[in-house]
Amino acid sequence: MNIPKIAFSMLLAVTLASSFAVSPSQGFSHDLVTKALVLDLDGDKGVTVEDGDKVTTWRNQAPEPKAVEFKATEEGRTKTIIKQEELGTGRPTLRKEASDINGHDSLIFRSDELINDNDEAFHGLMTGDGYTWFAVIKPYKQTGRGKINSVYPNAFFGCLRSSSPPQSEPGMYAGFWGSFYPDGRVYMGSRNGLSVKTRDKVNTPEIAGSAPSVNQWHIIMGRQGSGKGEVQLELFVDDPTDAANSGPYPVADVEPSRMAIGTERNAINHQGSESFDGELARLLMYETALNQQDMKSVFDYLRKVYLE
């Protein structure tokens, strides 16, 4: 078959371009780092809704996760939450194709929570392995619709042990979390469960940064150093190379409990009272303290996907 010279040249160029193209699996610079990834909650994937847009399940997209599904629960809500005594409360709202994050979906939390039922899924992270988390997040003003008391933490995730009744888990609320103060300042913390005081600032350091702009998207990151003894907690806001704040944390052997999204713990005695007001589009968690190169790689990936 005779191929015209111009057509042959075009075919050859396309073939060569295809041969040298770099696929995502070959290490494109904006790939997501998946080594040590234990949590990947993606608003675009694994979301089950009912009643139109009410989220009942958010499925972890990390490879072979121990914490598979995060589910809405009615337990505890009807006893303590103001104006939320009807069934079906506590479910986040799915926001589809949000124009301010390049058409991706997000989950709106308003005194809502999704709980994973595996008590051991995040063991090791705060007792030696270290952790790094990334939240693509839009905070609202932390008014806390229906909260018992607005001075409670406004946590967007947490796995603190529920040491008060009815669960009465030992360990003085040990766990780690990402949260906002009522005045909008963002903070992170780890609690080792060694102190008889829940907020002694030594065994429970709270690493705070300034208040991110409300109703705008941010990438907020937290990291606990790997190892025993004293390690560093570091909080980053929209810049993975410059910590907004840091401080020491004395590692102990008390493990966290179930992971909750939208609140600080599986507190069935007062669901919704320590909850975040805002949106989450992505929440990633690694079971190690990522180095600076990997942190920047993950940050660049998230920024490109959602904010550029």
Summary of the structure (lengths in Angstrom):
residues: 308
radius of gyration: 21.3
end to end distance: 47.3
largest distance: 86.0
contacts: 1041
relative contact order: 0.21
helix: 15%
strand: 32%
